[in-house]
């Protein structure tokens, strides 16, 4: 009877119920929002109960549960033949192009294109099923990395990342779990002061999607500020070697197409889904283009201004890394938050960004939360941002067609204070993290 009271059993029951609710949602074909809110309520209740007894959580049962949970969700979606996100066709086409011996002109870096080729090869000319299945070990790696921080709060935060259901669409149809997992692994290695290996993990992550490079930069700034120059050199070398190994061979083969990814991304402009769009729209300076996922109609000065603000905020993150010098937990937490600041203030925002954000927030909260109550509030804020984001895209709440805009504003209203609190705590406080 004692074992049945362990929190893992409550999480297991919740996982089963969420899978059943998700199957019910896709089979009903209507009222997505009601099913999804029910999934969030079930998972949230189980996580709160687990929070009360988080000291009893164990890594292996959690990983087994998370693996079964995601396999069940993927199986249910494939069996129901749900509509596939358009990005899967992009992954398949670019992967097939590489398999045919022609590097594609892609908006993604070389590590991502290599992943697409692997998925297309495994899927017999379709990346759909391999992409979904390959994201499962990435999710488990992220969960294990957060757990491995071994602070008082890391076990429960690992459970939150493992079982919170509102990023399911991005888990299955995007590939952001790869950079999210490598970000978490790199930060966990840095917390263990294995800075060379941390650089390697973050370098591989940056070759898949660029944002882990910002964590590597923040870690380097913290190491130099802490007068740990030798570790900084090892960290930088690990990053350069890993990123170069996945990039330079393609550059030597087809430099123009490889570098096109940087031109394509750099040339993108403010979208309706982004944070900068909202104040510009409210001031009468921006209107939607084709829809909120596409380029908005903005004045010529808007995109450069947003870039300048974004660079200033990232410079502020490096200042916080300097202020946190000598405090390992704070330094690693600042490195976790650096990609968050970039993604939240970017000219382009996409729903899958929350996959990286929630992992980064979990790492930072595990290292900076000062009490159990604070841990719960901060974790709940991360989960709430994920919930709200899901109702911007790909799901819809009932009401007028423009309801996505106040939901988007609410998401940023939760995400920005959470991120700001983490940076302020890292800059001002002592290291609150301690072994569990």
N, C-alpha and C positions, 0 to 999 in steps of 0.2 A: 504493500500500500504506500510506503514511503516513496518508492520510485515513481509511482503514478502521480505524485504531487510535484514532481520536478517540472519546471517550466517548459521543457522541450515537448512534453505531451500536449500542453495547451497550444503550442505553436504548430504541432503536427495536425491537430484537429482543425485549426484555423486554415492550414495549408490545404487540407482536403476540401474544406468548405469553399475556399476561394477557387480551387480548380473546378468544383461542381458549379459554382456561380458563373465562372467564365464560360464553361461549356453551355450553361443555360443562356447566357448572354448571346453567344454566337449562333445558337440554334433558334433563338427567338427572333433575331433579326431586327429588333426595334427597342427603343427606350434604353439605349446603352448606358445613359447616365444613372439610371436606377440600379442596374446591376453593378456598375462600377462603384457607386457609393456604398452599396451593400458589401462589396469586396473590401473596401477600405475600412468599413466599420468592423468587420470580422477580424481582419488582420490587426487593426489598431487595438481592439479589445485584448487580443492575445498578446500583443507586444506590451501593453500596459501591465498585464498580469505577469508576464515574464520579467518586466522591469522590477517588480516587487521582489523577485527572487533571482535576480540576475547572477548572483554569486554561484548559483547551481548550474548555470549553463556550461556545456562542454562543447569543445570544437568538433570532434568527430561526429557526434549525433547531429549537430547543426548542419554540417556539410552534407551528411547523408540525406537529411530532410530537405535541404535546399536543392540537391541534385534531383531527388524524386519529384519535388514540387515543380521544377522547371521542365523536366521531362514530361510530366503530366500535362502541363500547359501547352507545350509544343505539340505533343501527340493529339491533344484535343483540338487544337487549331488546324493541324494537318488533316485530321479525320473529318472535320467540318468543312474543309476546303474554303477557309475564309479568304476574302480578297487580299492579295499580296501587295505590299507597298511598292510604289513605282521604283524606289531605289534598288530593289532586288534586280530589276532588269538592267539597271546601270552596272551593278556589280557583275552580273552575268556577262554583259557585252564587253566590259573592260577586261574581265578575267579571261574570256575566250580570246580576245585580241592578243593578250600576252601569251596565252598558250599557243596561238598560231604564229608566234614569232614577231609580233608587231606591238611595240609599246604604245598604249593608248594615250591620247591627249586628254588627261584626266584632271579633275579639280582636286584630287586626293594625292597625298605623297606616295612614295614608292612602296612603303610597307603595306599600305592599304591595297594598292594594286596587286601586290604579291599575294595578299590574303584573298582577294577576289579570284585570282587564278587558281589557288588551292581549292576554294569553295566550288568553283565551276567544274574543276576536274573531278572532285569528289561527288558532285551532284549530277554527273553525266549531262552537262550542258545547262544546268540550272543551279544557281547559288542558293535557292530558297531554303531547302532543308538543311544543307551543310552550314549555312550561316546561323540558323537557329540553334543547331546542335553545338557548333563550335563556341557559341557565346556562353554555354553552360559552364565549361571549365574556366572560362574567364571570370564569370560571376563567382565561382567557388574560390578562385585565386584572390579576388578582391575581398571576399568575406574572410578568408584565412589571413590575409595581410592585415586587415583591421584588427582581427582577434589577436594577432601576434604582437601588437603593441603592448599587450599585457598591463594596461592601466586598469584602474578601478572600473572604468566605464566601457572599455573596448568590447567586451563580450556581448553586451546588449546592443551596442551600435552595429556590431557585425550581424546580429540577428535582424536588425532593422533593414540593413542593406540586402540581406538574403531573402526576406519574405515580404517586404512592402510591395504591393501588387501594381502600383499605378505607373510604373515604367515598363510594363510588360510589352507594349507595342514596340518601344525602342529597343528593348532587349532582343526581340525576335527578328526585327526587320532592319535594324541598323547594326553597325559594328563598333559602336562607342564603348562597349564593354571591354574591348581590347585595350585602348588607351587608359580606360578607367582602372582596369586591373593592374596594368604596368605602372600607373601612377601610384596606386596603393602599395604595390610591392616595393617600388623605389623608395617611397617615404618610410615604409617599415624598415627597410635596410638602413636608411639614413638614421632612423631612431636607434638602431643597434650599432651605429657608428661604422657601418660598412659603406663608406662613401663612394669608393670605387665601384662596387657592385650597384649601388643606388644610381650612379651615373649611367651604367650600362642599361639598367631597367628603364630609366627615363629616356635614354637615347633611343631604345627600341620603340618605346611608346610614342616619341616625337616623330619617328619615321612612319607611324601609322596615322596619327593625327597630331598636329604640332603643339597642342597645349601643354603636354608634359614638359616641354622645353622650358616653360615659364617656371615650373617647380624646380627644375635643375638650376636655373639662373638664380632664383631666390635662395636655394641652398648654398650656391657658391658665394653669394653676397654675405650670407650668415657666416660661412666658414672664414671668409676673409676678415669680416668684422670681428670674429672671435679669435683672430690671429692663428688660425689653423691652416696655414698656407699649404703645407704638404698635403693635408687631406683635400684641400680645394683643388690642387693639381691632379690628384688621383681621381677626384669626382669629375673634373672637366675632361680628363683623358678618357675615362670610361664612357662618358656621354658621346664624345667626338668619335671614338672608335665604333661604338654601337650604331650611332646614326649614320656614320660614313659607310659602314659595312653594308647597310641596306639601301644606300643612296648612290654611292660613287659608281658601282658597276653599271647601274642604269644610266647615270650621267654620261659615262664613257660610251655607252651604246647609243643613246638617243637623248642628248642633252636638251634639245628644244622642247620635246614633249614632256620631259621630266620637269623642266622649269616652268612650263605652262601652268602647272598647278598653282605656283606662286602668283603668276599674273592673273589667273582666273579669280582666285580668292581675294587678291588685293584690289581687283577692280569691282568687286561687288559693293552695292550701295545699301543704304538703310532700308530694312524691310518693316512691314507693319507689325511683325511679331517681336521686334526688338524693343529694348528699353528706350533708346533715343527717339523712336517714332512717337511715343505717347506724349511727352511734353510738347514736341513740335506740332503734333496734331491738335492738342488742346489750345495752342497759341495760334492756330490757323495757318501754320507753316508747312503742313504735310497732309497728304491725302493718300489713300490706298491706291496701289497700281492694279494689277490683275486680281490679286487677293492679298491677304496679309502675309503670306509666305513669300511673296515676290517683292521686287523693288518698289518702294513707295515713291510718290512724286514729292520731292523736297527741293528747297532752294540749292543753288550751286555751292553755297558756303557750308551747308549742313554736314556733308560727309567729312570734309577736312576738319571741321570743328569737333566732331565726335571723335575722330582719330586723335586729335590733340588732347582732348579730355581723357581718353582711354590711356594714352601714353603717360600723362601726368599721374593718373591713378596707379598705374603699374610702377611708376617711379616711387610713389608713396608706399607701395608694398615693399619695395627694396629698402626704403627708409625704416619701415617697421622691422624688417629683417636685421638691419644694423642695430636698432634699439633693443632687439631681443638677443644680442650677442652674449655668448657665454651660457645661454639657457637652451639646452638641447630641445626640450619638448616645444618650447615657443618657436624656435627656429624651424623645426619640422612642420609645425602647424602653419606658420606663415608660408612655407613652400606649398603646402596643400591648398591654401587660399589663393595663391597667385593665379592659377588657371581660372578659379571662380570669378575673380575680379575681371579678368579678360573676357570671359564668356558672357557675364551679365551685362557688360557695358559695350559689347561688340555691336557693329552696325547690322550684323545678321544674327538672329537668334533662331534656334531650331529646337523642337521638342526633345530631341535626343540629347541635348546638352545636359539635361537633368540627370542622365545616367552618370556622367562625370561629376556633376555638382554634388550629388548626394553622397558619392564615395568620398570626395574631398572634404565635404562638411563632416562626415562621420569620423575621418581621421583627425581633423582639427578639434572636434568636440571631445573625442577620446583623450586628447592631450591637454585640453584647456579647461574643461568643465570643472567647476569648483565644488559642486555638491550633486547629490542624486537628483534633487528637484531641478536644478539647472540643467543637468544632463537630459532629463525628460522633456523639459520645455524646448531646449535646443533641438533635440531629436524630433520632437513633434513639429517644430517649425520646418525642418528639412522635409519631413513627410508631407506637410501641408503644401509646401511649394510644389512638390511632385504631383500632388492631387490636383491643385489648381492648373498646373501646366498641362495635364492630360486633357482638361476641358477647354484649353486653347486649341490644341491639336493633339491627337486626331479625333477626339470625341467632342460632342456638342451637348450643352445644357439646353433645356427647353426655353423658349423665349424668342426675342427678336434676333435677326441674323447677326447683329453687331454685339451680341452679348460676350463674344470672345474678348472684346476690348477691356471691359471692367474686370473680367477674370484675369487677363494678362496683367493689368495694373495691380490687382491683389497679389498675384504671384510675385511680382517684383517688390511689392510692399512687404512681403514676408522675407524674401531672399536677401534683400539689401541690408536690413537691420541685422539679420543673422550673420551675414558676412562681416559687417562693420563691427559687431560685438566681438567676433573672433579676433579681428585685427587689433582692436583696442586692448583686449585682454592679453594678447601676445606682447604688445608694446609696453604695457604698464605693469603687468602682474608678475609674480614669481612663477616658477614651474609648479603647477598643481598636480600634474600627472605623477602617479606613484604605482608601483606594481600591485596587481590584484592579489 
